[in-house]
Amino acid sequence: MAEPKSMIAGASLDAPAEDFKSAARVEQYRLSAKALYIPAGFRWNYIPFTAIETAEESHRSITAGKCVAVTEKRPTLLLKTTAGEFSFPMEKSESLRKMLAAIKGEG
């Protein structure tokens, strides 16, 4: 596996490959005690928790159907960091709450 790369310039972990090994799977992402790992093709990028200024719950609407529009709200993790905003779509509200608790140091 290639060394995970930080998405935030100037904020990195000392041993991201070792930290990644301890990361738990939360939907398509990986969550360790120090960072959120995001898949990027055949490698992983990460955002260290130290670079996150705020983590919030948000929702996105998905509309489908041609004759009758069906709108469904899906949870989204919204992170504000030193390098800007990032939005990560989720499938389950439970997964979103788990990620928010870990980022805020509550779990």
PDB file as gemmi writes it, atoms N, CA and C in Angstrom:
CRYST1    1.000    1.000    1.000  90.00  90.00  90.00 P 1                      
ATOM      1  N   MET A   1       0.832  -1.178   0.000  1.00  0.00           N  
ATOM      2  CA  MET A   1       0.000   0.000   0.000  1.00  0.00           C  
ATOM      3  C   MET A   1       0.882   1.250   0.000  1.00  0.00           C  
ATOM      4  N   ALA A   2       0.480   2.235  -0.785  1.00  0.00           N  
ATOM      5  CA  ALA A   2       1.208   3.507  -0.831  1.00  0.00           C  
ATOM      6  C   ALA A   2       0.936   4.291   0.452  1.00  0.00           C  
ATOM      7  N   GLU A   3       1.872   5.097   0.849  1.00  0.00           N  
ATOM      8  CA  GLU A   3       1.744   5.931   2.046  1.00  0.00           C  
ATOM      9  C   GLU A   3       0.557   6.883   1.873  1.00  0.00           C  
ATOM     10  N   PRO A   4      -0.384   6.922   2.828  1.00  0.00           N  
ATOM     11  CA  PRO A   4      -1.494   7.884   2.737  1.00  0.00           C  
ATOM     12  C   PRO A   4      -0.967   9.318   2.719  1.00  0.00           C  
ATOM     13  N   LYS A   5      -1.648  10.177   1.985  1.00  0.00           N  
ATOM     14  CA  LYS A   5      -1.211  11.560   1.798  1.00  0.00           C  
ATOM     15  C   LYS A   5      -2.177  12.523   2.482  1.00  0.00           C  
ATOM     16  N   SER A   6      -1.640  13.500   3.186  1.00  0.00           N  
ATOM     17  CA  SER A   6      -2.467  14.498   3.857  1.00  0.00           C  
ATOM     18  C   SER A   6      -3.115  15.429   2.829  1.00  0.00           C  
ATOM     19  N   MET A   7      -4.398  15.734   3.041  1.00  0.00           N  
ATOM     20  CA  MET A   7      -5.118  16.660   2.169  1.00  0.00           C  
ATOM     21  C   MET A   7      -4.933  18.106   2.610  1.00  0.00           C  
ATOM     22  N   ILE A   8      -4.284  18.307   3.755  1.00  0.00           N  
ATOM     23  CA  ILE A   8      -4.098  19.637   4.327  1.00  0.00           C  
ATOM     24  C   ILE A   8      -2.603  19.960   4.348  1.00  0.00           C  
ATOM     25  N   ALA A   9      -2.209  20.960   3.598  1.00  0.00           N  
ATOM     26  CA  ALA A   9      -0.799  21.356   3.554  1.00  0.00           C  
ATOM     27  C   ALA A   9      -0.345  21.819   4.935  1.00  0.00           C  
ATOM     28  N   GLY A  10       0.788  21.319   5.376  1.00  0.00           N  
ATOM     29  CA  GLY A  10       1.344  21.705   6.661  1.00  0.00           C  
ATOM     30  C   GLY A  10       0.795  20.930   7.849  1.00  0.00           C  
ATOM     31  N   ALA A  11      -0.146  20.038   7.613  1.00  0.00           N  
ATOM     32  CA  ALA A  11      -0.700  19.215   8.702  1.00  0.00           C  
ATOM     33  C   ALA A  11      -0.583  17.757   8.282  1.00  0.00           C  
ATOM     34  N   SER A  12       0.267  17.025   8.977  1.00  0.00           N  
ATOM     35  CA  SER A  12       0.444  15.617   8.645  1.00  0.00           C  
ATOM     36  C   SER A  12       0.708  14.809   9.903  1.00  0.00           C  
ATOM     37  N   LEU A  13       0.565  13.508   9.772  1.00  0.00           N  
ATOM     38  CA  LEU A  13       0.851  12.587  10.866  1.00  0.00           C  
ATOM     39  C   LEU A  13       2.277  12.082  10.736  1.00  0.00           C  
ATOM     40  N   ASP A  14       2.877  11.674  11.845  1.00  0.00           N  
ATOM     41  CA  ASP A  14       4.242  11.157  11.819  1.00  0.00           C  
ATOM     42  C   ASP A  14       4.340   9.834  11.063  1.00  0.00           C  
ATOM     43  N   ALA A  15       3.401   8.938  11.298  1.00  0.00           N  
ATOM     44  CA  ALA A  15       3.422   7.624  10.640  1.00  0.00           C  
ATOM     45  C   ALA A  15       2.014   7.283  10.160  1.00  0.00           C  
ATOM     46  N   PRO A  16       1.585   7.904   9.049  1.00  0.00           N  
ATOM     47  CA  PRO A  16       0.211   7.674   8.594  1.00  0.00           C  
ATOM     48  C   PRO A  16      -0.084   6.222   8.199  1.00  0.00           C  
ATOM     49  N   ALA A  17       0.894   5.502   7.674  1.00  0.00           N  
ATOM     50  CA  ALA A  17       0.665   4.109   7.295  1.00  0.00           C  
ATOM     51  C   ALA A  17       0.365   3.255   8.526  1.00  0.00           C  
ATOM     52  N   GLU A  18       1.077   3.510   9.622  1.00  0.00           N  
ATOM     53  CA  GLU A  18       0.832   2.779  10.871  1.00  0.00           C  
ATOM     54  C   GLU A  18      -0.523   3.166  11.462  1.00  0.00           C  
ATOM     55  N   ASP A  19      -0.857   4.450  11.423  1.00  0.00           N  
ATOM     56  CA  ASP A  19      -2.141   4.914  11.935  1.00  0.00           C  
ATOM     57  C   ASP A  19      -3.287   4.319  11.119  1.00  0.00           C  
ATOM     58  N   PHE A  20      -3.100   4.226   9.809  1.00  0.00           N  
ATOM     59  CA  PHE A  20      -4.136   3.668   8.927  1.00  0.00           C  
ATOM     60  C   PHE A  20      -4.453   2.216   9.306  1.00  0.00           C  
ATOM     61  N   LYS A  21      -3.453   1.477   9.730  1.00  0.00           N  
ATOM     62  CA  LYS A  21      -3.664   0.070  10.100  1.00  0.00           C  
ATOM     63  C   LYS A  21      -4.624  -0.058  11.284  1.00  0.00           C  
ATOM     64  N   SER A  22      -4.661   0.943  12.151  1.00  0.00           N  
ATOM     65  CA  SER A  22      -5.552   0.899  13.310  1.00  0.00           C  
ATOM     66  C   SER A  22      -6.922   1.518  13.017  1.00  0.00           C  
ATOM     67  N   ALA A  23      -7.115   2.039  11.818  1.00  0.00           N  
ATOM     68  CA  ALA A  23      -8.357   2.727  11.476  1.00  0.00           C  
ATOM     69  C   ALA A  23      -9.510   1.744  11.270  1.00  0.00           C  
ATOM     70  N   ALA A  24     -10.668   2.123  11.778  1.00  0.00           N  
ATOM     71  CA  ALA A  24     -11.881   1.317  11.629  1.00  0.00           C  
ATOM     72  C   ALA A  24     -12.657   1.777  10.403  1.00  0.00           C  
ATOM     73  N   ARG A  25     -13.333   0.851   9.774  1.00  0.00           N  
ATOM     74  CA  ARG A  25     -14.119   1.168   8.585  1.00  0.00           C  
ATOM     75  C   ARG A  25     -15.455   1.777   9.014  1.00  0.00           C  
ATOM     76  N   VAL A  26     -15.776   2.914   8.402  1.00  0.00           N  
ATOM     77  CA  VAL A  26     -17.076   3.560   8.563  1.00  0.00           C  
ATOM     78  C   VAL A  26     -17.545   3.892   7.149  1.00  0.00           C  
ATOM     79  N   GLU A  27     -18.424   3.048   6.637  1.00  0.00           N  
ATOM     80  CA  GLU A  27     -18.867   3.109   5.248  1.00  0.00           C  
ATOM     81  C   GLU A  27     -17.643   3.030   4.338  1.00  0.00           C  
ATOM     82  N   GLN A  28     -17.461   3.970   3.404  1.00  0.00           N  
ATOM     83  CA  GLN A  28     -16.319   3.870   2.497  1.00  0.00           C  
ATOM     84  C   GLN A  28     -15.061   4.529   3.062  1.00  0.00           C  
ATOM     85  N   TYR A  29     -15.168   5.143   4.238  1.00  0.00           N  
ATOM     86  CA  TYR A  29     -14.063   5.856   4.856  1.00  0.00           C  
ATOM     87  C   TYR A  29     -13.393   4.988   5.917  1.00  0.00           C  
ATOM     88  N   ARG A  30     -12.251   5.456   6.434  1.00  0.00           N  
ATOM     89  CA  ARG A  30     -11.575   4.816   7.560  1.00  0.00           C  
ATOM     90  C   ARG A  30     -11.361   5.893   8.626  1.00  0.00           C  
ATOM     91  N   LEU A  31     -11.535   5.499   9.876  1.00  0.00           N  
ATOM     92  CA  LEU A  31     -11.486   6.444  10.968  1.00  0.00           C  
ATOM     93  C   LEU A  31     -10.552   5.914  12.045  1.00  0.00           C  
ATOM     94  N   SER A  32      -9.486   6.668  12.327  1.00  0.00           N  
ATOM     95  CA  SER A  32      -8.553   6.279  13.393  1.00  0.00           C  
ATOM     96  C   SER A  32      -8.713   7.257  14.548  1.00  0.00           C  
ATOM     97  N   ALA A  33      -7.871   7.147  15.533  1.00  0.00           N  
ATOM     98  CA  ALA A  33      -7.905   8.073  16.666  1.00  0.00           C  
ATOM     99  C   ALA A  33      -7.319   9.438  16.301  1.00  0.00           C  
ATOM    100  N   LYS A  34      -6.617   9.513  15.152  1.00  0.00           N  
ATOM    101  CA  LYS A  34      -5.931  10.751  14.778  1.00  0.00           C  
ATOM    102  C   LYS A  34      -6.395  11.379  13.474  1.00  0.00           C  
ATOM    103  N   ALA A  35      -7.079  10.604  12.589  1.00  0.00           N  
ATOM    104  CA  ALA A  35      -7.389  11.135  11.266  1.00  0.00           C  
ATOM    105  C   ALA A  35      -8.581  10.437  10.625  1.00  0.00           C  
ATOM    106  N   LEU A  36      -9.142  11.117   9.635  1.00  0.00           N  
ATOM    107  CA  LEU A  36     -10.176  10.571   8.770  1.00  0.00           C  
ATOM    108  C   LEU A  36      -9.504  10.241   7.439  1.00  0.00           C  
ATOM    109  N   TYR A  37      -9.631   8.996   6.992  1.00  0.00           N  
ATOM    110  CA  TYR A  37      -9.018   8.542   5.737  1.00  0.00           C  
ATOM    111  C   TYR A  37     -10.078   8.454   4.650  1.00  0.00           C  
ATOM    112  N   ILE A  38      -9.755   9.008   3.490  1.00  0.00           N  
ATOM    113  CA  ILE A  38     -10.671   9.077   2.363  1.00  0.00           C  
ATOM    114  C   ILE A  38     -10.069   8.312   1.194  1.00  0.00           C  
ATOM    115  N   PRO A  39     -10.849   7.415   0.557  1.00  0.00           N  
ATOM    116  CA  PRO A  39     -10.300   6.680  -0.584  1.00  0.00           C  
ATOM    117  C   PRO A  39     -10.070   7.615  -1.770  1.00  0.00           C  
ATOM    118  N   ALA A  40      -8.963   7.386  -2.470  1.00  0.00           N  
ATOM    119  CA  ALA A  40      -8.606   8.187  -3.645  1.00  0.00           C  
ATOM    120  C   ALA A  40      -8.017   7.247  -4.692  1.00  0.00           C  
ATOM    121  N   GLY A  41      -8.891   6.538  -5.386  1.00  0.00           N  
ATOM    122  CA  GLY A  41      -8.412   5.569  -6.371  1.00  0.00           C  
ATOM    123  C   GLY A  41      -7.788   4.372  -5.678  1.00  0.00           C  
ATOM    124  N   PHE A  42      -6.537   4.084  -5.979  1.00  0.00           N  
ATOM    125  CA  PHE A  42      -5.832   2.954  -5.376  1.00  0.00           C  
ATOM    126  C   PHE A  42      -5.019   3.346  -4.143  1.00  0.00           C  
ATOM    127  N   ARG A  43      -5.219   4.550  -3.647  1.00  0.00           N  
ATOM    128  CA  ARG A  43      -4.498   5.006  -2.469  1.00  0.00           C  
ATOM    129  C   ARG A  43      -5.472   5.674  -1.512  1.00  0.00           C  
ATOM    130  N   TRP A  44      -4.969   6.205  -0.421  1.00  0.00           N  
ATOM    131  CA  TRP A  44      -5.787   6.880   0.576  1.00  0.00           C  
ATOM    132  C   TRP A  44      -5.224   8.260   0.873  1.00  0.00           C  
ATOM    133  N   ASN A  45      -6.106   9.223   1.047  1.00  0.00           N  
ATOM    134  CA  ASN A  45      -5.749  10.543   1.547  1.00  0.00           C  
ATOM    135  C   ASN A  45      -6.314  10.655   2.950  1.00  0.00           C  
ATOM    136  N   TYR A  46      -5.826  11.605   3.717  1.00  0.00           N  
ATOM    137  CA  TYR A  46      -6.366  11.762   5.058  1.00  0.00           C  
ATOM    138  C   TYR A  46      -6.422  13.218   5.476  1.00  0.00           C  
ATOM    139  N   ILE A  47      -7.282  13.472   6.468  1.00  0.00           N  
ATOM    140  CA  ILE A  47      -7.374  14.781   7.107  1.00  0.00           C  
ATOM    141  C   ILE A  47      -7.104  14.555   8.589  1.00  0.00           C  
ATOM    142  N   PRO A  48      -6.003  15.088   9.111  1.00  0.00           N  
ATOM    143  CA  PRO A  48      -5.727  14.937  10.544  1.00  0.00           C  
ATOM    144  C   PRO A  48      -6.746  15.724  11.370  1.00  0.00           C  
ATOM    145  N   PHE A  49      -7.145  15.174  12.498  1.00  0.00           N  
ATOM    146  CA  PHE A  49      -8.113  15.852  13.354  1.00  0.00           C  
ATOM    147  C   PHE A  49      -7.597  17.206  13.832  1.00  0.00           C  
ATOM    148  N   THR A  50      -6.292  17.363  13.945  1.00  0.00           N  
ATOM    149  CA  THR A  50      -5.724  18.632  14.402  1.00  0.00           C  
ATOM    150  C   THR A  50      -5.971  19.771  13.408  1.00  0.00           C  
ATOM    151  N   ALA A  51      -6.234  19.442  12.143  1.00  0.00           N  
ATOM    152  CA  ALA A  51      -6.469  20.461  11.122  1.00  0.00           C  
ATOM    153  C   ALA A  51      -7.949  20.821  10.975  1.00  0.00           C  
ATOM    154  N   ILE A  52      -8.819  20.108  11.685  1.00  0.00           N  
ATOM    155  CA  ILE A  52     -10.261  20.349  11.565  1.00  0.00           C  
ATOM    156  C   ILE A  52     -10.676  21.428  12.557  1.00  0.00           C  
ATOM    157  N   GLU A  53     -11.262  22.498  12.018  1.00  0.00           N  
ATOM    158  CA  GLU A  53     -11.744  23.587  12.854  1.00  0.00           C  
ATOM    159  C   GLU A  53     -13.159  23.309  13.347  1.00  0.00           C  
ATOM    160  N   THR A  54     -14.048  22.868  12.453  1.00  0.00           N  
ATOM    161  CA  THR A  54     -15.406  22.489  12.839  1.00  0.00           C  
ATOM    162  C   THR A  54     -15.839  21.269  12.042  1.00  0.00           C  
ATOM    163  N   ALA A  55     -16.666  20.452  12.681  1.00  0.00           N  
ATOM    164  CA  ALA A  55     -17.267  19.280  12.046  1.00  0.00           C  
ATOM    165  C   ALA A  55     -18.761  19.360  12.297  1.00  0.00           C  
ATOM    166  N   GLU A  56     -19.552  19.331  11.228  1.00  0.00           N  
ATOM    167  CA  GLU A  56     -20.993  19.510  11.358  1.00  0.00           C  
ATOM    168  C   GLU A  56     -21.757  18.473  10.562  1.00  0.00           C  
ATOM    169  N   GLU A  57     -22.982  18.270  10.991  1.00  0.00           N  
ATOM    170  CA  GLU A  57     -23.900  17.401  10.265  1.00  0.00           C  
ATOM    171  C   GLU A  57     -24.638  18.245   9.238  1.00  0.00           C  
ATOM    172  N   SER A  58     -24.758  17.715   8.052  1.00  0.00           N  
ATOM    173  CA  SER A  58     -25.478  18.394   6.988  1.00  0.00           C  
ATOM    174  C   SER A  58     -26.282  17.332   6.241  1.00  0.00           C  
ATOM    175  N   HIS A  59     -27.058  17.756   5.271  1.00  0.00           N  
ATOM    176  CA  HIS A  59     -27.825  16.815   4.458  1.00  0.00           C  
ATOM    177  C   HIS A  59     -27.769  17.251   3.007  1.00  0.00           C  
ATOM    178  N   ARG A  60     -27.854  16.284   2.132  1.00  0.00           N  
ATOM    179  CA  ARG A  60     -27.953  16.574   0.713  1.00  0.00           C  
ATOM    180  C   ARG A  60     -29.232  15.914   0.224  1.00  0.00           C  
ATOM    181  N   SER A  61     -29.839  16.492  -0.775  1.00  0.00           N  
ATOM    182  CA  SER A  61     -31.067  15.928  -1.331  1.00  0.00           C  
ATOM    183  C   SER A  61     -30.754  15.214  -2.631  1.00  0.00           C  
ATOM    184  N   ILE A  62     -31.322  14.032  -2.757  1.00  0.00           N  
ATOM    185  CA  ILE A  62     -31.168  13.252  -3.980  1.00  0.00           C  
ATOM    186  C   ILE A  62     -32.542  13.165  -4.621  1.00  0.00           C  
ATOM    187  N   THR A  63     -32.644  13.618  -5.864  1.00  0.00           N  
ATOM    188  CA  THR A  63     -33.909  13.595  -6.575  1.00  0.00           C  
ATOM    189  C   THR A  63     -33.819  12.593  -7.705  1.00  0.00           C  
ATOM    190  N   ALA A  64     -34.836  11.738  -7.803  1.00  0.00           N  
ATOM    191  CA  ALA A  64     -34.877  10.730  -8.858  1.00  0.00           C  
ATOM    192  C   ALA A  64     -36.295  10.651  -9.407  1.00  0.00           C  
ATOM    193  N   GLY A  65     -36.414  10.116 -10.590  1.00  0.00           N  
ATOM    194  CA  GLY A  65     -37.728   9.945 -11.203  1.00  0.00           C  
ATOM    195  C   GLY A  65     -37.971  10.989 -12.266  1.00  0.00           C  
ATOM    196  N   LYS A  66     -38.662  10.594 -13.298  1.00  0.00           N  
ATOM    197  CA  LYS A  66     -38.953  11.516 -14.403  1.00  0.00           C  
ATOM    198  C   LYS A  66     -40.373  12.071 -14.293  1.00  0.00           C  
ATOM    199  N   CYS A  67     -41.330  11.201 -14.094  1.00  0.00           N  
ATOM    200  CA  CYS A  67     -42.719  11.648 -14.009  1.00  0.00           C  
ATOM    201  C   CYS A  67     -43.051  12.167 -12.616  1.00  0.00           C  
ATOM    202  N   VAL A  68     -42.641  11.422 -11.616  1.00  0.00           N  
ATOM    203  CA  VAL A  68     -42.887  11.812 -10.236  1.00  0.00           C  
ATOM    204  C   VAL A  68     -41.527  11.952  -9.553  1.00  0.00           C  
ATOM    205  N   ALA A  69     -41.223  13.152  -9.158  1.00  0.00           N  
ATOM    206  CA  ALA A  69     -39.933  13.387  -8.506  1.00  0.00           C  
ATOM    207  C   ALA A  69     -39.966  12.827  -7.081  1.00  0.00           C  
ATOM    208  N   VAL A  70     -38.964  12.056  -6.749  1.00  0.00           N  
ATOM    209  CA  VAL A  70     -38.821  11.505  -5.408  1.00  0.00           C  
ATOM    210  C   VAL A  70     -37.555  12.115  -4.825  1.00  0.00           C  
ATOM    211  N   THR A  71     -37.714  12.796  -3.698  1.00  0.00           N  
ATOM    212  CA  THR A  71     -36.571  13.433  -3.066  1.00  0.00           C  
ATOM    213  C   THR A  71     -36.271  12.723  -1.753  1.00  0.00           C  
ATOM    214  N   GLU A  72     -35.004  12.402  -1.562  1.00  0.00           N  
ATOM    215  CA  GLU A  72     -34.570  11.727  -0.351  1.00  0.00           C  
ATOM    216  C   GLU A  72     -33.419  12.519   0.238  1.00  0.00           C  
ATOM    217  N   LYS A  73     -33.463  12.737   1.547  1.00  0.00           N  
ATOM    218  CA  LYS A  73     -32.365  13.437   2.221  1.00  0.00           C  
ATOM    219  C   LYS A  73     -31.374  12.403   2.725  1.00  0.00           C  
ATOM    220  N   ARG A  74     -30.102  12.637   2.448  1.00  0.00           N  
ATOM    221  CA  ARG A  74     -29.021  11.759   2.898  1.00  0.00           C  
ATOM    222  C   ARG A  74     -28.060  12.561   3.762  1.00  0.00           C  
ATOM    223  N   PRO A  75     -27.500  11.947   4.808  1.00  0.00           N  
ATOM    224  CA  PRO A  75     -26.563  12.664   5.677  1.00  0.00           C  
ATOM    225  C   PRO A  75     -25.240  12.963   4.983  1.00  0.00           C  
ATOM    226  N   THR A  76     -24.637  14.065   5.381  1.00  0.00           N  
ATOM    227  CA  THR A  76     -23.348  14.492   4.837  1.00  0.00           C  
ATOM    228  C   THR A  76     -22.493  15.050   5.973  1.00  0.00           C  
ATOM    229  N   LEU A  77     -21.224  14.686   5.991  1.00  0.00           N  
ATOM    230  CA  LEU A  77     -20.272  15.227   6.959  1.00  0.00           C  
ATOM    231  C   LEU A  77     -19.634  16.463   6.340  1.00  0.00           C  
ATOM    232  N   LEU A  78     -19.758  17.588   7.015  1.00  0.00           N  
ATOM    233  CA  LEU A  78     -19.190  18.849   6.533  1.00  0.00           C  
ATOM    234  C   LEU A  78     -18.052  19.241   7.461  1.00  0.00           C  
ATOM    235  N   LEU A  79     -16.837  19.319   6.905  1.00  0.00           N  
ATOM    236  CA  LEU A  79     -15.654  19.685   7.679  1.00  0.00           C  
ATOM    237  C   LEU A  79     -15.113  21.024   7.204  1.00  0.00           C  
ATOM    238  N   LYS A  80     -14.820  21.894   8.155  1.00  0.00           N  
ATOM    239  CA  LYS A  80     -14.127  23.150   7.858  1.00  0.00           C  
ATOM    240  C   LYS A  80     -12.731  22.990   8.428  1.00  0.00           C  
ATOM    241  N   THR A  81     -11.737  23.141   7.554  1.00  0.00           N  
ATOM    242  CA  THR A  81     -10.349  22.950   7.957  1.00  0.00           C  
ATOM    243  C   THR A  81      -9.543  24.199   7.662  1.00  0.00           C  
ATOM    244  N   THR A  82      -8.279  24.133   7.992  1.00  0.00           N  
ATOM    245  CA  THR A  82      -7.377  25.247   7.715  1.00  0.00           C  
ATOM    246  C   THR A  82      -7.192  25.466   6.212  1.00  0.00           C  
ATOM    247  N   ALA A  83      -7.534  24.447   5.391  1.00  0.00           N  
ATOM    248  CA  ALA A  83      -7.373  24.551   3.938  1.00  0.00           C  
ATOM    249  C   ALA A  83      -8.700  24.750   3.198  1.00  0.00           C  
ATOM    250  N   GLY A  84      -9.807  24.872   3.922  1.00  0.00           N  
ATOM    251  CA  GLY A  84     -11.101  25.068   3.273  1.00  0.00           C  
ATOM    252  C   GLY A  84     -12.138  24.066   3.762  1.00  0.00           C  
ATOM    253  N   GLU A  85     -13.261  23.998   3.026  1.00  0.00           N  
ATOM    254  CA  GLU A  85     -14.360  23.105   3.397  1.00  0.00           C  
ATOM    255  C   GLU A  85     -14.327  21.820   2.593  1.00  0.00           C  
ATOM    256  N   PHE A  86     -14.721  20.732   3.257  1.00  0.00           N  
ATOM    257  CA  PHE A  86     -14.839  19.435   2.611  1.00  0.00           C  
ATOM    258  C   PHE A  86     -16.194  18.850   2.966  1.00  0.00           C  
ATOM    259  N   SER A  87     -16.809  18.170   2.015  1.00  0.00           N  
ATOM    260  CA  SER A  87     -18.101  17.546   2.217  1.00  0.00           C  
ATOM    261  C   SER A  87     -17.983  16.062   1.868  1.00  0.00           C  
ATOM    262  N   PHE A  88     -18.403  15.193   2.796  1.00  0.00           N  
ATOM    263  CA  PHE A  88     -18.297  13.756   2.589  1.00  0.00           C  
ATOM    264  C   PHE A  88     -19.675  13.118   2.701  1.00  0.00           C  
ATOM    265  N   PRO A  89     -20.211  12.594   1.608  1.00  0.00           N  
ATOM    266  CA  PRO A  89     -21.535  11.972   1.638  1.00  0.00           C  
ATOM    267  C   PRO A  89     -21.521  10.666   2.422  1.00  0.00           C  
ATOM    268  N   MET A  90     -22.598  10.439   3.155  1.00  0.00           N  
ATOM    269  CA  MET A  90     -22.753   9.237   3.955  1.00  0.00           C  
ATOM    270  C   MET A  90     -24.063   8.563   3.545  1.00  0.00           C  
ATOM    271  N   GLU A  91     -24.205   7.306   3.921  1.00  0.00           N  
ATOM    272  CA  GLU A  91     -25.440   6.581   3.651  1.00  0.00           C  
ATOM    273  C   GLU A  91     -26.346   6.548   4.879  1.00  0.00           C  
ATOM    274  N   LYS A  92     -25.753   6.463   6.074  1.00  0.00           N  
ATOM    275  CA  LYS A  92     -26.533   6.292   7.299  1.00  0.00           C  
ATOM    276  C   LYS A  92     -26.241   7.400   8.300  1.00  0.00           C  
ATOM    277  N   SER A  93     -27.282   7.861   8.980  1.00  0.00           N  
ATOM    278  CA  SER A  93     -27.119   8.877  10.021  1.00  0.00           C  
ATOM    279  C   SER A  93     -26.280   8.346  11.178  1.00  0.00           C  
ATOM    280  N   GLU A  94     -26.395   7.064  11.473  1.00  0.00           N  
ATOM    281  CA  GLU A  94     -25.621   6.448  12.545  1.00  0.00           C  
ATOM    282  C   GLU A  94     -24.115   6.552  12.269  1.00  0.00           C  
ATOM    283  N   SER A  95     -23.718   6.333  11.024  1.00  0.00           N  
ATOM    284  CA  SER A  95     -22.310   6.453  10.636  1.00  0.00           C  
ATOM    285  C   SER A  95     -21.830   7.886  10.803  1.00  0.00           C  
ATOM    286  N   LEU A  96     -22.678   8.827  10.426  1.00  0.00           N  
ATOM    287  CA  LEU A  96     -22.325  10.240  10.558  1.00  0.00           C  
ATOM    288  C   LEU A  96     -22.120  10.605  12.026  1.00  0.00           C  
ATOM    289  N   ARG A  97     -23.010  10.167  12.899  1.00  0.00           N  
ATOM    290  CA  ARG A  97     -22.867  10.459  14.331  1.00  0.00           C  
ATOM    291  C   ARG A  97     -21.594   9.837  14.903  1.00  0.00           C  
ATOM    292  N   LYS A  98     -21.260   8.636  14.453  1.00  0.00           N  
ATOM    293  CA  LYS A  98     -20.033   7.965  14.910  1.00  0.00           C  
ATOM    294  C   LYS A  98     -18.798   8.767  14.507  1.00  0.00           C  
ATOM    295  N   MET A  99     -18.790   9.276  13.274  1.00  0.00           N  
ATOM    296  CA  MET A  99     -17.647  10.055  12.796  1.00  0.00           C  
ATOM    297  C   MET A  99     -17.543  11.392  13.546  1.00  0.00           C  
ATOM    298  N   LEU A 100     -18.674  12.056  13.767  1.00  0.00           N  
ATOM    299  CA  LEU A 100     -18.652  13.322  14.498  1.00  0.00           C  
ATOM    300  C   LEU A 100     -18.137  13.126  15.918  1.00  0.00           C  
ATOM    301  N   ALA A 101     -18.563  12.059  16.580  1.00  0.00           N  
ATOM    302  CA  ALA A 101     -18.110  11.792  17.944  1.00  0.00           C  
ATOM    303  C   ALA A 101     -16.603  11.558  17.991  1.00  0.00           C  
ATOM    304  N   ALA A 102     -16.074  10.808  17.020  1.00  0.00           N  
ATOM    305  CA  ALA A 102     -14.635  10.546  16.978  1.00  0.00           C  
ATOM    306  C   ALA A 102     -13.837  11.818  16.700  1.00  0.00           C  
ATOM    307  N   ILE A 103     -14.306  12.633  15.788  1.00  0.00           N  
ATOM    308  CA  ILE A 103     -13.603  13.862  15.436  1.00  0.00           C  
ATOM    309  C   ILE A 103     -13.588  14.834  16.611  1.00  0.00           C  
ATOM    310  N   LYS A 104     -14.706  14.884  17.338  1.00  0.00           N  
ATOM    311  CA  LYS A 104     -14.804  15.816  18.472  1.00  0.00           C  
ATOM    312  C   LYS A 104     -14.197  15.235  19.749  1.00  0.00           C  
ATOM    313  N   GLY A 105     -13.674  13.998  19.671  1.00  0.00           N  
ATOM    314  CA  GLY A 105     -13.021  13.383  20.814  1.00  0.00           C  
ATOM    315  C   GLY A 105     -13.975  12.816  21.841  1.00  0.00           C  
ATOM    316  N   GLU A 106     -15.201  12.502  21.413  1.00  0.00           N  
ATOM    317  CA  GLU A 106     -16.214  11.974  22.330  1.00  0.00           C  
ATOM    318  C   GLU A 106     -16.330  10.453  22.281  1.00  0.00           C  
ATOM    319  N   GLY A 107     -15.604   9.829  21.363  1.00  0.00           N  
ATOM    320  CA  GLY A 107     -15.795   8.383  21.282  1.00  0.00           C  
ATOM    321  C   GLY A 107     -14.712   7.639  20.669  1.00  0.00           C  
TER     322      GLY A 107                                                      
END                                                                             
